[in-house]
Amino acid sequence: MDRALTWSPPYRAISPRPAIQKVFNFHPPKAKIGSIKPIDVHVSGGATLWFMGSIDPSELWSVILHTINGHESASKLQLFSSFISPPSFSVRIALNLKGVDYECKPVYLFKGEQFQPEYLKINPMGYVPAIVDGDIILADSSAIMWYLDEKYPQHPLLPSDFKKKAINYQASHVVSSSLQPILRVPILMYIKEHVGHEQQISWIHKHLEKCFTALEELLKDHAGKYATGDELFLADVFLAPYVIGYPEKYNFDMTEFPLLSRLGEEYLKIEAIQGAIPEKQIDFDRSFYYMDVSN
Ligand SMILES: N[C@@H](CCC(=O)N[C@@H](CS)C(=O)NCC(=O)O)C(=O)O
């Protein structure tokens, strides 16, 4: 395929960044770009990017982003994450869905790297995930999602329909605000050491059951192939880490949760999710992965 790009003179007009944001707002599916050669992408101020030759529509976004990123910024987004962290898993999914090229910087939680002064400058809470994107330093998975969705609008994480959007807010928050904080590994370790292993397992099961029951009920009228329809959105991005591998890890019976079980199977067919699973991360360590549940 001829991927040569030439820039028409107005290209110079697309700097500085505010104009470039307009390029990102260009929405390929609405523009029927596959049929137009050369392709023109309108940006603010009437500037036009001319793409000469044939470009596969499915590749257009990566070509635009690659080209603009190449011109505007030398550094890749850095993701500080841990293989064991569900919110890190969610952010990896979002980055992959959006096709954002990023560099993974593992934070070894079991070695206490999250409390090192260097890391606390990135996230004073001492948690992963966090990102550094140019001059933006950002922590907390929800904040990162909102930021990513504005900065990289390709593959939007929220549907345009406001009711579906609301369901996505609720489902993603049930996971990130109500479930994740009580199932944090240090909490599980504390219960195991100070209360007992059996109580720790019943704690995990009780809270998974409560959350999964609510999500089954919430999503039953909205789900399609995925949580809120036939496209992957924020609800899926936050839910995936808890329905892939998680029930198995904690020996949690999913029989009562047919919808969530099916979603877990669907998610595993998605490349962006497959690439984000804990086992595929450079810092994956089996013995640490099971440390909080093993006797
Ligand atoms: N609200 C935060 C929570 C992040 C969080 O709890 N991260 C855990 C891993 S899942 C962590 O870094 N724990 C380190 C520790 O507790 O020392 C988010 O969604 O990003």
PDBQT file of the ligand as one rigid body, heavy atoms in Angstrom, charges set to zero:
ROOT
HETATM    1  N1  LIG A 301      -8.554   5.066  42.764  1.00  0.00    +0.000 N 
HETATM    2  C1  LIG A 301      -7.316   4.561  42.264  1.00  0.00    +0.000 C 
HETATM    3  C2  LIG A 301      -6.917   3.317  43.010  1.00  0.00    +0.000 C 
HETATM    4  C3  LIG A 301      -5.588   2.794  42.579  1.00  0.00    +0.000 C 
HETATM    5  C4  LIG A 301      -5.128   1.609  43.431  1.00  0.00    +0.000 C 
HETATM    6  O1  LIG A 301      -5.785   1.226  44.411  1.00  0.00    +0.000 OA
HETATM    7  N2  LIG A 301      -3.984   1.053  43.079  1.00  0.00    +0.000 N 
HETATM    8  C5  LIG A 301      -3.420  -0.048  43.833  1.00  0.00    +0.000 C 
HETATM    9  C6  LIG A 301      -3.212  -1.241  42.943  1.00  0.00    +0.000 C 
HETATM   10  S1  LIG A 301      -4.770  -1.831  42.378  1.00  0.00    +0.000 SA
HETATM   11  C7  LIG A 301      -2.063   0.361  44.363  1.00  0.00    +0.000 C 
HETATM   12  O2  LIG A 301      -1.339   1.052  43.703  1.00  0.00    +0.000 OA
HETATM   13  N3  LIG A 301      -1.747  -0.094  45.561  1.00  0.00    +0.000 N 
HETATM   14  C8  LIG A 301      -0.481   0.129  46.160  1.00  0.00    +0.000 C 
HETATM   15  C9  LIG A 301      -0.598   0.157  47.647  1.00  0.00    +0.000 C 
HETATM   16  O3  LIG A 301      -1.720   0.045  48.150  1.00  0.00    +0.000 OA
HETATM   17  O4  LIG A 301       0.434   0.309  48.274  1.00  0.00    +0.000 OA
HETATM   18  C10 LIG A 301      -7.418   4.299  40.752  1.00  0.00    +0.000 C 
HETATM   19  O5  LIG A 301      -8.525   3.950  40.298  1.00  0.00    +0.000 OA
HETATM   20  O6  LIG A 301      -6.430   4.476  40.030  1.00  0.00    +0.000 OA
ENDROOT
TORSDOF 0
